[in-house]
Amino acid sequence: MPATPLLEVDSLTQVFAIGRGIFGHGEIRAVDNVSFSLSGERPTMLTMVGESGSGKTTIARCILGLTAPTKGEVRYRGKNIATFSGKEWQAYRKEVQVVFQDPYGTYNPVYKIDRVLQVPIRRFRLARSRDEEEEKILEALRAVELRPDDVLGRYPHQLSGGERQRIMLARIYLMHPQLIIADEPVSMIDVSLRAAFLNILLSFEQEYGMSCIFITHDLAVGYYLGGRIIILCQGTIVESGDMDAVVHDPLHPYSQALVASVPPPDPRMRWSDEADMRAGELRRVSGLAQGCVFRDRCARAMPRCAESPPPMIKISDQHEVACYLYE
Amino acid sequence: MLEIRDVRVHYHSVRGDYRVVDGVSFSVHPNEILGIAGESGCGKSTLVEALLRLIVPPGTVDTGQVLAPALTAGTSDKSDLLSLSEEEFRQLRWKNISYIPQGSMNALNPVMKIEDQIIDAILTHDTITRAKAQRRVGELLQTVGLSQHVAKLYPHELSGGMKQRVAIAASIALQPDLIIADEPTTALDVTIQKMILQTLKRLKQALGCTIIVVSHDMPVHAQIADRLVIMYAGRVMEIGSVYDIFGEPLHPYTRGLIATIPSIAKERKRLAGIPGASPSPLAWPGGCRFHPRCSIAATICQNEEPELREVRPGRFVACHLVETAASLNA
């Protein structure tokens, strides 16, 4: 019998009501019937890639219990998080950690950096004495390649965006969580400082066995991390599988447009093709209750794409796509 | 087209002067796309704001000249953009030099039709009839790949990419000789980014204009720039053709910047990044401003600021150890 998965996202749907009032009303299906799971046996690096409005942050918020899904559920070690007791929540809050996008907005500006690391140690009783607490903090800073003298005793505004995001990783290191949710953690930090952050995240997976759901709009960053990938388009999973298999051989027309739009960082590899105007253009705000979400932007749409959403089709053990072209 | 000489922009505060742009010189050739690259705080946006005379107190342009005889001919007998009178410079705006600021797609007036916004801009700077201006709007939208019916729509009816193309269409309304675009694709989805970049490339060919693109995103420059200016800490570190700079970066900072870009087009390699963090414009490091983060820094780098030198035809580098740096590429 296979072990219970660490995390299961099961038929997750999140509907937001919009425009209540005199202008009529409607709804946005931010997330529509999304399912995936993370193994309970070995750590997983999972990247969720999608453009703005693809629902990636909403999925993260559901996993963190910050929003209750309209339908479906999130199970942690087999148990629906909506049914957690107070004690279970406390454990969950330790085992699942998050890094948000904005390294400037996550800190309280009146407290020194030290406090960001002391609070979890005290809250979760990770140290028995002040000496041990200090030792733990130094160890955590070493793990994220920060020099204690550069950061301790200083205020958030005195640190760069890259340093602040690494302090978040130091905090995570202290907790040794099972799962890290990283929502666009590098999009606001300079390129020269991104690599350090990504390498630490990889070491957390490889050396300490922490799984990670990495959310990004930047396919190249996700590719660097390897592991698995889920491509989201307007709230649904259009393709998923092994990172290399999906990026080197994207099957869904949306994934193909996405991969073809990532600019190669080399002037000898300039685009020779024209941008697919349709793929980047017409985008609906809501509606299309049935059928494939990409069909009105898809160059290869068929009549049946409007009838019902395509099922997930298994191409190989490492590759699935939701598109009628592969039936 | 432009000859920028020793431009310095300082912001004055009680804590001291922020030397955001601190002695920048380079030239812009006619009919090229010149990319200005660098990370946040390097002064790239402030520099173009200085060219456009948009620096307001507490900022001042302390020194420098921006010589543009081709642009000022017919308006003034002076050729330095920074010493024109306000009225003289106003005449150049939009007609000779246009600007697509960062986030310009969000600057459209939400209660005006696209057409009326562009016509307004045209009639402010040109003396043609309204009917003629209206016809021109149709042509402009076509140039940026939008259909004619967009003219009658309001901004909220357009996607981000369409709005950005409207902003570009407005900027070329009076056929400027020089277009300056600041982060034209930042915050846009990649599929849309690709369209915008291809639109800019087409404009250069169709209008024969010169375009300056400011971006922190090196892959963007790799796709569209002809030449690149790399800035760091308020100074120019390196200038060269985009092929030379990507093929053989000579400044250690440029080298680090290129080595740290993840790519799906190449084999996955461990990225190193650049150690340390960008310095503060309140107190740039002495000597070479990059030396605290540089892997090959020597004593001279701590003591003397390197000049930007032409080390090969058309190739400028500000590094004492350019030979050592070049050998790292081998």
Interface residues (C-beta under 8 A of the other chain):
Chain A: E51 S52 S160 G161 G162 E163 D190 V191 S192 L193 R194 A195 A196 L198 N199 H217 L219 A220 V221 Y223 Y224 G226 V247 A257 L258 V259 A260 S261 V262 P263 P264 P265 D266 P267 R268 M269 R270 W271 E274 A275 D276 M277 A279 G280 E281 L282 R283
Chain B: E39 S40 G145 S159 G160 G161 M162 D189 V190 T191 I192 Q193 K194 M195 L197 Q198 H216 M218 P219 V220 A222 Q223 A225 V242 Y243 F246 G247 G256 L257 I258 T260 I261 P262 S263 I264 A265 K266 R268 R270 L271 A272 G273 I274 A277 S278
